[in-house]
Amino acid sequence: MYEAMCWRHSSFSQGSDQTCVDVAISPSDVRVRDSKDPDGPVLRFSIVEWEIFLLGAANGEFDLPSR
């Protein structure tokens, strides 16, 4: 049975430049899409892959280099 995904985007994406990604979390996977192209491609990650990504992000592993 198909269940509609509940897409969310960051509350930090505001103002004139709303460049962001949307994320939908289900019990079995996490999906990510470009918020400007909601009908475009969707990336799918397992729950474990997403948790590992979030741990790396919280640890600063994906921070942009200093300018």
C-alpha positions, 0 to 999 in steps of 0.5 A: 500500500502506498503511503504519501510522504510528509516532506519537510524543509529547514526552518532556516530556509527563509527570505528571498533565497529559499535554496533548500532540500526537502526531507521525508522520513518513513519507518524504512528510509529517508528521502531527500529532494531539491525543494525547487524541483519537487517532481525531480529526482529523489535520493533514498537512504536507509535509516542507518545511513541517515543516522550516520550522516547526521552524526558526521554533520553534528561532528562538523565533518561536512562544514565548509572550509574557512574563506 
